[in-house]
Amino acid sequence: MRDARGSGTSVSGPAVTALETAVYVIPTDVPEADGTLAWDRTTMVLVTARAGGEQGLGWSYASAAAQTVITEMLAGLVTGRSALDTAELYVDANGGYSVGQAVRVAEELSTIDVSWFEEPASSQDLAGLAMIRRQVRPDVAAGEYSWSLADSARLIDAGAVDCLQLDVTRCGGVTEFLRGAALAAAHQLQVSGHCAPNLHAHVGAAVPNLRHVEYFHDHQRIERLFFDGALDPAGGAMSPDLDRPGHGLTLRHDDAEPYRRG
């Protein structure tokens, strides 16, 4: 079966009838900085997709401008298509140069006994990062700002990482996270899920070369505040609830509403 608007064979399934978006701005509980930037709030852009009487929920920690990208550019490409045809939808939604650029705009050494070194510039100097990797004992991780499979490939080809970071809220969702993990595995590398722990726990469980999930304070605080089903990392491990579908989270609208800005 071929979709007239698509670029290949589509998968039968209930059609997406609507994409609904919301923007939430959540103040931090303490002043925060990471060495390159200081912030006092976090913005979440949340999307609810409806199909066949069911709904799916996803979000990104991004600029509120992402809401405009979704409603004005992506919703028309997704609505009416099979909700199960995730790979084809991703290819078509990411195919336009203007869409890709808009998404990018919208998002906008330690001691030797430390086992992890995360470079702060997020792969802007691949040759320099590769040089550092050759001269330090800790494993080097990078890729948190990779927007595509091609970005991940460049990090790997440059010999710049021991562990590839992938962020499901930036790299293209679950579809591209799985492709990035497979690319890393082909080069005998592990992957690390960057922040948004309740989104990475489930996709990470499907990836045999996952090393760990970064448990970022802001994101875990927001996810526990907004959602039923948020996981508890007590003991240093998160275990997805297999009795709950998808990522297992349900939005508590009353708790989230005070923070809504769009």
N, C-alpha and C positions, 0 to 999 in steps of 0.2 A: 504494500500500500504506500503510495507516494503522496505526500502533502504538496499541494500546488504552490505553497509559499516557501516550502523547505528546500533543502539541497540534497535530499537523499530519501531513504526509506524510513517512514515514520512508524511508531509503535502504537497499536490500538490501545485505547483507554479513555476514561472520562475526560472531556474537554475542560480546559481552564475557563471558567466563566467570569472571573474577576480577580484583580490584584488590588488589595487595599493597603495603603501605607500610613504610617504614623511616625512622628519624630518625637523623641523624648530627650530632655536635657537634665542630667542628674549631677548636682554639685558633689564634689569629692568630700569625704568626711574629714580630711586633713589636707593642707597644701602639699602639692606633689611636683616632682621634677625628675628628669632622667639623665641630666647632664647636658642635654641639648635643648630642652624645652621645659617650661613650667606650665602647669595647667591647674584649674580649679573646678572643672566640670567635664563630663563625658557625654557625648551625643550618641544616641542609639537610633538607627533608622530600622524600623520593623515592617515587614511585609507579610500579609496574610493572603495566601492563594486559595481560591475556592474552586472545587471541581467535583462533580458527581455527588453533591450533598456533603462532601467532606471538606476539610480545610488543612492547609499546611502552613507552618509558621517558620519564618527565618528572619535574621537580623544581621546588621553590621554596625560596628562602632566607627562611624564615618561622619562627614560633614552633612548638615541638613540638606545641602544641595543634591545629595544622592536621591532624595525623594523626588525632585524634579526629573532627574534622569529616568527614574523608574516609571513615573506616571506619564511623562511626555514621550519617551523614546522606547522603553522596553515593554510596557503593558500591551501596546498594540501588536507587538511581535509574538507575545505569549498567549494572549486571550484567544480562545477558539481552538487551540492546539491541544494535543494529548498531554495530560499531566504526567504520563509515564515516559514520555519521549525526551528525557532530560538531556541526553547527549546531543540530539539534533537541535533542541531549543537553545542549548548553549552555543553551538556553532553559529546559528542564525543570529542570535542576539549579540554576539561578539563580533560579527562579520563586518559591521560598518565602522569605518575609521572614526567617524564623529562620536559614535557610542563609546568606543574604546578610550578616546581622549577625554570624554566627559566623565567617565568613571574614574579616571586617574585624577582629574581635577577635584571631583567630589570627595574622594578619600583624603584627599590630601593629608694592658696586659696584667695579668694577675700573678700571684706566686705559683711556683711549680707544683704545689700540692693541690691546686684548684683544678678540677676536671673539666671545666667549661669556660670558654672565652667567647663572649658574644660581641662582635664588632658593632659600634654604635652607628656607623654611617649607612648600614644596610646595603652593601654591595655597590656603592658608587665608584669604587676604585678596585676592580677585580685583580689587577696585577699586584697592587699593594697588599691586598688581603691575602693573596696566594703567597707572597713573600713572607708575611707575618706567620702564616700557617706553617711554613717550612722551618721557622726559627723558634717556635714555642712548643712546649710539651702538652699544654691543655688542648683539648679538641676545640676546633673553631666552628662556630655555627653562624649562618647568615641566611637571609631569604625572607624575612618577615614582611618586607615590602615588595616582594615579587608579585606582579600583577598577572602573570601568565606562565604557561609551561616554558615558553622561550626564555623568560627571565631565569627560571630555575636551571634550565639547560646551560645558560651562560655561566652561572656560578660553578656548576659541576665541571664544565669544559675547561674553565680557568684553573681548576685545581684549588679553588678558594675555600672549600668547606670540608670538614669531617662529618658534619651532620647538617642536613638541609632543613631549614625552617620553612614551614608552609602555614599560611594563615587562611583558613577556610572562608573568612569574611572578606578577603582581598584577592586571593589567587584565582577566583572563578567558581567558588562554591565546592560542594562535595565532588562533583564531576571532575574538576581540575585538581582537587586535592588528591584524589585517587590516582590520577595520571601522573602527578608530580611524585607521589610516593613510589609508583612503579618505575619511573625514570631513575629515582635515587637507588632503588633496589638493583637495577640493571648495572649500576656502578658500585655495588657493594657498600652503599651508604645507608645510614639510618635517617629518619626524619623526626622533627620535633613540631608538635602542634603549638602555634604561637597564640597565646592568650585565649579569650572566649572559651573557657574550659568546658562548659556544658555543650558547646557545639562540637568541640574536638574529641570529646570522650567517645562518642558513638562512631564517628568515622574512623577515629584512631583504632578502635577495637577491630576494624576490618582490615587494618594495615599491618602485615607481619613485621615490617621493619620500623615500626614506631618505637622511638626511644622513650619519650615522655611528652607530657602536655605542660606547657608553661602556665602556672596558676597565678594570673595577674590579679592583684587586689581589687582594682576598680571593677573589673568585669565580673569576678565571682560575687562581689557585693551587690552589683546590679541584678545579676541573674538570680540570686537568692531572694532579692527584694521583689522582683517582678514575676517570677515563675514558680508554679508548683512543679515538683519533680526535680529541682536542682540537686545535683549530686554533692555528696560530702566526701572530701578527700582525707578523712581521718585515717591515720596510719600510712599516709603517703600514696594512697591508691584510690582511684575512682572506678566504680563498677556500674556500668549502664544497666538500667532496669529493663530486662527483656520482656516484661509484661506490658510496657508502655510503647506505643508505636513511634516510629521516627526517632527524634532526639529526646522524646519522653517529656517534653516541657509543655505546660499549659499556662498561658498568660493570665495573671490575676489583674483584670482590668481596673478594679477599684484601687489597687495599690499603685498601678502604673499611671493612672489618669492625672494625679497632681503634677507630674513631671512632663506631661504632653505639651508640645509646642507647635504641632502641625499635624 
